[in-house]
Amino acid sequence: MNVAELRQRRDALLTALAAPEKSVADGTNSAEYRGVGELRAALAELDRQIREADGRPPVTTVRFSCSKGL
């Protein structure tokens, strides 16, 4: 599956997440979801696949910079 197809699926999931329904169809493909949690899990998986297909490494480190404002 190429990046354009993955992004189309991601867009369909975002639409489904905005108006949660039990099923989503886009012509030839259809999918049924149990709830918002499952939609979010599918979206996270698609994001991972898109990053992998683009050749971007996964985010493994988050750095915080904090101060008291003085």
ZAMARGU-4260 file (C-alpha; in steps of 0.2 Angstrom, whole numbers, plus 5000, padded with zeros to 4 digits):
<rodrens>
0) 5000/5000/5000 | 5007/5017/4995 | 5007/5033/5005 | 4993/5041/4996 | 4982/5026/4999
5) 4987/5026/5018 | 4983/5045/5019 | 4965/5042/5011 | 4962/5029/5024 | 4968/5041/5037
10) 4956/5054/5031 | 4942/5042/5031 | 4946/5037/5049 | 4947/5056/5054 | 4929/5059/5046
15) 4923/5043/5056 | 4930/5050/5072 | 4922/5067/5070 | 4905/5058/5068 | 4907/5041/5076
20) 4897/5028/5067 | 4897/5009/5067 | 4903/5007/5049 | 4912/5017/5036 | 4912/5013/5017
25) 4922/5021/5003 | 4916/5013/4987 | 4925/4996/4987 | 4931/4995/5005 | 4921/4995/5021
30) 4925/4993/5039 | 4915/4991/5055 | 4921/4998/5072 | 4916/4995/5089 | 4919/5013/5096
35) 4930/5028/5097 | 4944/5019/5106 | 4945/5007/5091 | 4945/5021/5079 | 4959/5030/5088
40) 4969/5014/5088 | 4967/5012/5070 | 4972/5030/5067 | 4988/5027/5077 | 4992/5012/5067
45) 4989/5021/5051 | 5000/5036/5057 | 5014/5023/5061 | 5012/5015/5043 | 5013/5032/5035
50) 5029/5037/5045 | 5037/5020/5040 | 5032/5022/5022 | 5039/5040/5022 | 5055/5034/5029
55) 5054/5045/5045 | 5060/5036/5061 | 5047/5034/5075 | 5047/5047/5089 | 5056/5039/5104
60) 5062/5053/5115 | 5052/5068/5121 | 5062/5082/5130 | 5055/5095/5142 | 5062/5112/5146
65) 5054/5119/5162 | 5057/5135/5172 | 5049/5145/5185 | 5048/5160/5174 | 5061/5170/5184
</rodrens>
